[in-house]
Amino acid sequence: MMVGSPDGDDVIVRPFACVVLAAGKGTRMASDVPKPLHCVCGKPMIDHVLALARELEPDRLIMVLGADREAVAAHLPGGVTVAVQEPQLGTGHAVASAREALADFEGDVLVTCADIPLLTPTTVAKLLAMHRDEGASASVLTMLPDDPTGYGRLVRDENGAVRAIVEHRDADDETLAIGEVNSSVYCFDARALFDALGRLRPDNDQAEYYLTDVIRLMVDDGLPVRAMPSEDADEVMGINTRVQLALAERIARDRVRERVMLAGATLLDPPSTMIDADVTIGRDTVIGPGSCLLGATTVGERCELRSNVTLRDATVGDGVLLRDHTVIEISSVGDESELGPFTLVRGNSGVGNRCKLGSSAEMNRSRIGDGSKMQHFSYLGDSDVGERCNIGAGAITCNYDGLGKHHTVIEDEVFIGSSAVLVAPVSIERGAYVAAGSVVTKDVPAGALAIERTHQKNIEDWVSRWHSRRKGREEQ
């Protein structure tokens, strides 16, 4: 296809395919969970890599699977071609497993790994641009880590030209002294890549087919091979252990916190605030210490989240106040509502606009309409509440009878008194009142007052007689 170059000339952009290697066993993770499915910043590592690929818009996206391939394949979205590496005979063998998926492909092939979750599209785009600008057959993204132990070393000649990549376990002392290492991210010309893959030999300590040996073969063939050091070594770190996973988690969360602050949100204590990668936060929202915003959470503008608020897959409108220790899970809160402290909204519930939920109130699989209030220590389960209603302190819906869940309907402008119990299934029609302390088991008509109490009985002198009996028992 044709695109415009920075100087105004048209340049040819070759087709571009992305091959993601995800076939390894990940034994050093010491886990029954496949390594690509371990999470960084709230989502599996493989999802970070897929997001990178989607932003780069490759013509083809191939995922090479091997160990635990059923579990990993089940996680993949549509549009991803799966190639199977069986058995697992090294990284070169893994890329060769994608040969059939790229049989008729001519262009550039990006190769990366499912355990490099911090890699950014900006860096890959720079690598791809250098690869194309210099007409390279292979281009390697390298890094200069503080500790290069375990990484393959990039060997250059006296003029700085790439000569080879030597794996750590196969390197001599002189080679191990090299600080520039392979990141396992490459760009290849497809034809040159598969030609070299067909000539690989497992002549190494692990008796595997190394993708890194493709570099040496291309150099020996006189083909142009380039290397580009990453500006940030953390970006291309691979994850092989739980320790490295924790380090990647810290780096990823620092990135997210920086992003949301630059976008206009205030974090009162950034290090104590946990924000997942897919969370969005509006301008002028203030978030207190100890808060956790997880999953696909969205918070609007001008909100105030006080300390230790937890949002998980939640949608919060504009101008919302969430007091300390409020928890919202898979639910929504409308504009200018106030919740908490210690309020729990869960189970795909919905709080309307300008609502107020008091301390220790709870909603589960329920809706409450605009302008309604739900006071402290109240509970709504499997309920639909209309607009401008008042749910008194300690009022609850009894939605479970020991066998199944039942529904409660509370229409607009209903007043539910304190400590009332609504036994589902039941409907309270528009404008009705339920007296405090009532146990309601039948529908209440519009505008009616429902009251269910026994008559109060006062027993005179009961307290003194009770104390006398107690004293007598103590003396025996």
N, C-alpha and C positions, 0 to 999 in steps of 0.2 A: 504494500500500500504506500501511498505518497503522503508525506507530511511536510510542513514548512520548517525549515531550519532557522536558527536564530538570526542568520544574516540574510534571510529572505529567499534563499535558494531552496528548491525542492530536493529532498534526499530520499533514497530508498530505505524503508524500514522492513527488515526481513521478518517473516513469521517467527513467533516466539512461543515455545512450549515450556512448561514447568514440570519437573519431575521431583516428587517429594519422597525421600527414603524413610519408610516407617516399618521396616521388616525385622528389626533386631528384637532380641528377647528382653533386653533391659534387666538382666539379672542383678545388676548392682543396685537397682531400686528396691530389691527385697520386698516385692509386692506381687499380689495376685492380679492387680490392675495393670493392663498393658501400659507401657511407658508413655505412649503418645496421649493417653487419656488422663494422665496426671495433670492437675490444674495449676495454672499460674494466674494470679490476679482474677480468680473467679471463673476461668473457663479452661478446658483442656488445652494442653500445648498444641495439639494438632489444629485446634480452631484458630489459634494465633497465626499459624503458618498458612492456613487456608484464607484467612482474612488478608494476609500479605499478598497471596497469589491473586485473590479477587481484585485487589486494588491495582495490581499490575496488568490485569486483563490479558492473560496469556491466551493464545489460540487453542491450546490444549493443556489440560491439567491431569497429570497421571500420578497416582499414589501407589508406591510399591509396598506391598504388604507381605508378611511372612508369618512370624510367630503371632499368635492371638489374632489372626487376620479376620475371623468372623466377628469378634467384638469391635475391632477398629472399623471394619467395613460397615457395620450396622450404624456407626456414628456419623458416617460421611454423608454430606448433602448430595443432591442431584448434581449432575454435570461433572463429576469426578470419575475418571477412568481408573479402574483398579488393575494393576499388574501384580502377579504373584511370584515371589521368589521362594522357591522350594527345591532343594534345601537352601539354607543361608550360607553362602560361600564367600562372603565379603562384599565390600561396597561396589567394587567393579562388577561383580556378578549381579548385584541388586539393580544397578543402572541398566545392565544388559537385559534384565527381565522386562524392561519397558520397550525393548526393540520392536515387538509386534505392534504395540500401541502407536509407535512412531514410524511404522514401516514405510509410509509414503510421505514422510515429513521432511521438508528441507527448510532449514532456518537455524535459529539459535535455540539452545536448550539450557535453561537454568536448572541446576541441580542443587537442592537444599535438603535439609533433614527435618523430621517432625519434632526433634528435640532441641530446636534452636528457636525458642518462642519470642526472643527479644529483638530479632532482626526487623529492621524497618524498611518500608518500601523505598524511602529516599536513598538508602545505601545500595539496595539492589538496583535501583534505576541508574545510579552512578556507575555501578559495575557493568551493567548492560551497555550503557552509553560508551564507556571506555572500550569495551570489547568490540563494539561496532565501529567506533571512530578509528581504532588502530587496526582493524581488519584481522583480529586475532582468531586463531583456531580454538584457543582455550584461554580463559581468564580466571584467575583464582582470587577470591577475597581472603586476605590474610589479616592477622592481628599481632599485636605486640603485648602479650599479657605479662603481668608481674611475675607469674610463675608458669613457664611453658611446659612443665612436666606433663607427660602424657600426650602432647600434641605432636603431629608430624611437622618437621622443620622444612621451611622453604629455603632451598639452596640456590644461591645466585652466583654468577661468575664475577670476575673482577670488574666488569663493566656494569654490573647490576642486573644483567639479563637472567631470567629464570632458567635454571638448569634441571631441577628435580624437586620432588617432595619426598622426604625420607621419614617413614614412621618412627616414632620414638623407640619402640622396641628393637628396631633394625638399625638404629643410628650408632655411629662411633662417638667417642668423646668430643672430637672436633665438631661434628655435626650437632651434637646436643648443646654446644655452646651458642648456637644460633638462637637469637631471640624472636625472629619473625616466624610465625607458625601458620599452618593451614587451618582455615575455619570450617572446612567441608562445604563451602558454598562456591559454586563454579558457574561459569557460562562456557558453553561449547558450541562449535559448529557441529550440527547433527551428523553430517557425513563423516567428518574427521573423528568424531567421538566414537561412532559405532565401528569404524575401521580399526581404531586402536583397541577398543574393547575386545574385538575378535582375536587380537594378538596377545592378550594378557596371559601371564603364567603365574601360578601360585608359588613363586620362588621367594618365600619369606618365612619369618618365624612362625606365623600362624597358618601357613599353607592355604592362604586365601587369595582371592583375586582382588587386588587393591585398585580402587579408582585412582588413587594418587599416581600409580604407575603409568596411567594414560598420559600424564604430563611429561614424564621422561621419554615415552615413545614419540610423542609429538615433537619434542625438542630434537630427538635423534633424527626425525624425518625432516628437520629443517622448517617446521611449521612455526608461525609466530605464536608465542605463549606469553601472556602478560600476568602481572599480579598487582592488586590494589590493596594497600593496607587500610583497614577500617579505622575511622577516626575515633571510635569508641570500642575498646576491646570487650566491654561487657555485652555489647549488642550481639556479638556472635558467639557467646559462650554456649557450649553444649551442656545438656542436663543428663548426667549419668547416675547421680546419687541423690538421696534426700537432702544432703547438705547443699549440693548445687541447686536443687529445686528451691530450697529456702532462700538462697542468695538471689536467684532469679525473681522470686516473689517480691523480695525487698526492692529490687531495682525497678520492677514493673510498677509497683505501687508508688514509688517515688515519682515515676513518670506521670502516672495518672493524677496524683495530687498536684503536680506542677501544672498539668494541662488544665484542670478545673479552676485553679487559682488564676492562671493567665486569662481564662475565659470570663472571670468576673465574680467567682465565688470566694467567700472568706472561710478559711479553716483556722479556727482559733488555736488548735494544737495539731498541726499537720502530722507529726509522727504517730499520734495516737488515733488518727482517723483512717479507717480502712475503706477504700473505694475500689470497686471492681472495674475491670477494663471497659465494660459496656455501659457504665452508668453515665447519665447526662445530668448536669446541674445548671440551673438558670442563673442569670446575673443577680448580684446583690443578695444572694442567699448566704446565710451565716450558719456554719456547722460547728457544734460544740465538741469538746474532747470526748474520746471514747466512742464516737458514733461509727456505725458500720453501714455502708450503702452497697448492697450486694446484688449480683445478677443483673437482670435487665431493668434496673430501677431508673426512674426519671423524676427529677425534682424541678419544680418551676422556679420562677423568679421571686425575689423578695421574701423567701421563706426563712424561718428561724427554727433550726433543729438544735435543741439544747443537748446536754451531755448524755451520752450512752443511748442515743436513739439507734434503733436497728430497722433498716428498710431492706426487704428482700423481694425482688421482682415486684416492686411497688411503683405506683404512679401517684405523684403528689402535685397538686395544682399550684397556682401562684398565691403568695401571701399567706401561706399556711404556717401555723405555730404548732410544733411538736415538742411538748415538754419532756423533761428527763425520763429516760427509760421507756419511752413509747416504742412499740414494736408493730410494724405493718408488714404482712407477708402476703404476697400474691393478691393484693387488694389495691383500691384506689381511694384517694382523698381529694375532694373538690376544693375550689378556690376559697381562701380566707377562712378555712375551718381551723378549730383549735382542739387538740387532743392531748390527754395526759394530765399528770404523769402516770406511769405504769399502765398505760392503756394498750390493749392487744386487739388488732384488727387482722383477721386471717381468713383463709378459705374462700378467696375470690369474693370478698365483701366489697361494698362500695359506700363511702361516706360522701354525702352531697356537699354543695357549696354552703358556706357560712354555718356549718354545724359546730356543735360543741359536745365533746365527749369527755367526761370527768375522769378522775383518778380511778385506776383499777377497773375501768369499764372494758367489756370484751364483746367483740362481734365475730361470728363465725358463719360463713355462707349466708350473709344477710345484707340488706340494703337499708339505708336511712336517708330520707329525702332532704332537700334544701331547707335550711333554717331550723332543722330539728335539733333537739338537745337530748343527750343521754347522760344522766348523772352518774356519780361515782358508785362503784360496786354493782353496777347493773350488767345484764347479760342478754344478748340477742343471738339466738341460734336458729337458722333456717327461717328467717323472718324478713318481711318486706314492710318497712315503715315509711309512711308518707311524709309530706312537707309540714313544717311548723308544728311538729309533735313534741311532747315532753315525756321522756321516760324517766320516772323518778328514781331516786337513789335506792339501790338494792332491789329494783324490779327486775324480774327475769322472765324469759320464755322457757317453758319446759318442752323441749322438742323431741325428747327420746322416751319411749315407753317401755324400754327393755327389749323390744323386737325391731323397731324401726324408727326413722326420723319423720317428724311431721311439721307442717308449715303453719306459721302465724302471719296474719295480715293485719296491719294497723294502718288505717287510712289517714288522710290529712287532718291536721288540727286536733288530734286525739291527745288527751292528758291521761297518762298512766301514773297513779300515785305511788309513793315510796313503798317498797317491799311487796308490791303486787306480784302475783304469780299467774302467768297466762299459760294454761295447759293446752298445748296444740293437739289436734288442729282447731284453731279458733280464729275468728275475725272480729276486729273492733272497728266499727264503721265510723265514718267521718264525724268529727266533732264530739264523739262520746268521751265520757270520763270513767275511769276505773278508780274506785276509792282505795286509799292506802291500805295495805294489808290484806286485800281481797285475793281469793283464789278463784280465777275465772275459768270455767270449763265450758261455757256456752257462748255463742256469738252475742255481741252487744250491738244493738241497733244504733243508728245515727242519732246523735244528740242525747242519748240516754246516759244515766249514771248506773254503773254496775257496782254493787257492794255486796260482799259476802263475808260476814263476820258473825261469830257467836256473841250473845249479849255479855257485856262485861259484868263480872261478879266480884264484889269486894268483901272479903272475910274479915270482920272486925277482930282486932287483938290477935290475929294469927301469928305475928312475929314474936310477941312475948311468949305465947304458948310454945312456939317452936323452940325458942331458946331454953325454956324451962325443961322441955323433954330432952334436949341435947345435954344440958347440965346434969340431969339425972342419970343419963347413960354414962357420962364421964366419971361420975362418983361411984358407980357400981364396980 
